[in-house]
């Protein structure tokens, strides 16, 4: 007889819906237990659709949340809720990894998780190859890591990094080149992948390039790694989520795959 494991989530937007549908259609061994949402009407509609409980504050959420919590709500929500969730000893699967560009927050989250038997799971999101980057980081030698993200100009509109810039929606242009810290501040909804690669490779000097291309039909992420150990080029073409073009559908799928790995007798890393 199949064992059913429960999971709670944070967020009730487009990526949360993708995640919930994956569980329903492909991972019947998991059941949504509860959803934590800021907007009551939206969270209640989500809970009704997926037969789970809607909660509107972290205190009520932690009274009976599942052992595993999946964050699908953005960096601000992750920074607000991660520490109490980890303090409760739960496993937290994180999608909005850009929040960990804040080193103080990252170190505090790691400390609290370690002290309370909690666990932080950072998922691939819209890219892959984190296992390779982490493997190479064990050498601790000098290496170069560059991630170039290409998106439709419209998906970048509203980013703080474009403030005061008249972006030509019909012309390909490099809109940012620099470090991870500056990238996530300027493009908080577009460059989680830069933070993920920097964390996996343990390289805070990871270089980020963001390109706006009106001909782009996918969100493209090209990771280039060079060291004395190995050279690699990894390129990923993720289709924008129809309900949220700033994100890729594979981001929510990677959270579901991580959940599956946590409970599976066989895992792929």
N, C-alpha and C positions, 0 to 999 in steps of 0.2 A: 504494500500500500504506500502511495506517494506521501511523503511528509511535506506539509505546507509550512513555509516560513513567512513571517510577516515582515513588512518593511514600511517605514514612515518616510514622508518626503517633506521638503520645504519648497514651497512655490506651487502655483496652480496655473502657470502660463503655458505657452506653446510647447516648451521642452518638457514640462511636466506631463502634458498630454501625450507626447511621443513616448515618454518613458512608461506611462501607465498602459498605453496600448500595446507596447512590446510585452509587458508582463502578462496582459490578458491573452494576447494572441500566441506568444511563443514560449513564455516561461510560466506555465500554470502552477508550478511548484511554489510560486511566490504570490502573496496576497497583500494588497495595499491596506494598511491598518489605519493610518491617519495622515492628514495633510495640514501643515502649518502655513497660513496665509494671512497677509495684511488686509486684503480687501475681502470683507466678509461675504458679500454676494458672490464674488468670483470663486472663493474657496468653497462655499456651500454648494454651488453649482457643480464644481469639480467633484466634491465628495459624493454628491447624489449620483453623478454619472458613473463613478467608479466604486460605489458602494463602500466608502470608508468614512472616517469621522473627520470633520473639519474643526480645527482649533485655531485660536486667534492670538495667543500669547505663549511665550516660551515656557512659562511656569506650568500652565495647563498641559502643554504639549509633552513635557517631560514626566508628567505623572504616570503615563502609561504608554509612551512611545515605544515602538519596536526596538529591538537591539541594534538594528542597522538603520541609519538615517541617511537619506540621499538629498543633497542640496542642489536645487535646480532653479534658484531664484536670483542669482546675481551676487556680485562682490559685497555689496553693502549688507545683504542678508547673511552672507557667510561670516562676515566680521562680527555681526551682532549676535549670531546664535552659536557659532562654533565652540566657543569656550565653555558655556554651560552644558552643551551636549557632550563634549569630551570629558568634562568634570563628572558627568553621570556615568562614565565608563562605557559609553556606547561607541560603535564604529560609525564614522562619518565619511561618506563618499562625497567628494567635493568636485563640482563641475566648474565653479567660478574661481579658478585657481589664481587669477590675477590678484586676489586679495593677499596672497602670500608674497607679493612683491614688497609689502610692508614687513621688513625684517623683524621689527619688535613684535608684531602680531604673530608672525610665523614661529618665532622662538617661544612665545608664550603658549601657543597652541601645542607645540611639541612637548613643552614642559608639563602642561596640564594632562595631556594624553598619557605621558609616561607615568605620572604620579597616580593616575586613576584607572589604569588598565584600559584606557580608551585607545582608539586607533584612527589615524587619518589616512584615507585612501585617495590618492590623486589619480584621476583617470586621464586617458589619452585625449579625450575631447575630440577635436577635429583633425588630429594628427596621429602618428604612430611612431614607433622607434624609440620610445622612452627606455625600453629594456636595453637597447644597444647603447644609448647615451649613458645610462647608469653603469653598465658593464665597463665601458671605457673610462668612466670617472674613477674606477678603482685603481687605475695606474697613477693618478695624481700628477701626471706630466702636463707640460704646456700643450694647449690645444686651442683651436679657433672654432667658434660656433656662430653661424649666421642663420637667422630665419627671416625669409622674405615672404610676406603675406600680400597677396593681390586680391582685391575685391572690387565690386562695382562701386563707383563713386557715391551712388545713392545710399549704399549700406553704411557709408562712413559719415554721412551728414549728421550734424548734431554733436559730433565728437568735440570735446574741449580743445583738442589739439588743432582743430581747424578754425578756432575762433579768430575772426579778423582776416581769414583767408577766403578769397573768392574762388572756390573750387570749380573749375571748368568741367561740367558733367560730360562733355563730348571729347575730352582729350586725356590720354594716358599720362600720368604724372606720379613721381615719387613724392609722397606727402609727408614722409617721416624717415629719418635715418638717425639712429642713436642707440642708447642703452635701454635695457628692460624697464628700469624705474621710470624713465621719462616716457616710454612708450605706453605703459599701462595707465599713467596719469593722463596722457593726452587722448588715448583711445581705449577707455576702460571696458567697452563692450565688444571690442574687436581683436584684442591681442592677448587673450588668456594663453594662447599657444606659445607666445614668447616667454612667459613666466614659467610655463610647464617645462619647456626645453631647458631653461636655465636651471631650474630646480633639479631635474633629472641628471643633468651633466655636472652639477655642482659648480657651475661657471657663472658667477654674477656679472662677468664681462661679456655675456652673450650680446651679439649685435642684432638689432632689429631694423628691418626695412619694410615700410608699408607703401604699397603701390595702389593707386586708384586707376582702374582700367575700364572704360565704358564697354569694351568688347568682352569683358569677363562674363562667363556663363556659369562660373563656379567660384567658390572661395578657395584659392590656391595657396598652399603653404609649402615652401621649399626650404628644407633644412640642410645646410652644408656643414659637415664636420671634418676637420683636418687635425691630425696629430701624428706623432711618431709611431703610434700603435696602429692606427687605421684611418682611412679616408672614406667618407660616405656622403652620398647625396640622396636625400629622401624627399619625394614630392607627392603631395596629397591634393586631390581635387574634390572638395566636398560641395555638394549641392546646398544652396541656402535653404533654410527651413522656410516653407511657404508662409507661415504665420509670423516669422521673425527673421528677416533676411540678414540681420546682424550675426546670426548663429547658424551652425550647420546641424542638420538632423543627426549626423553621426555623433555629435556631442552627447545627446541624450542616450543614444544606443550604447556608447562606451560606458556610461554609468550602469546600464542594465547588464552589460558583459562583466563588469567588475563585480556586481552583486552575484552573478552566476558563479564566478570564480571563487568567491568567498565560501560558498557552500558546496562546490563540486568536488567529487573525489579525484578529478583530474583537472589541472589548470594549465594555461598557456601563458608564458611570461616572455 
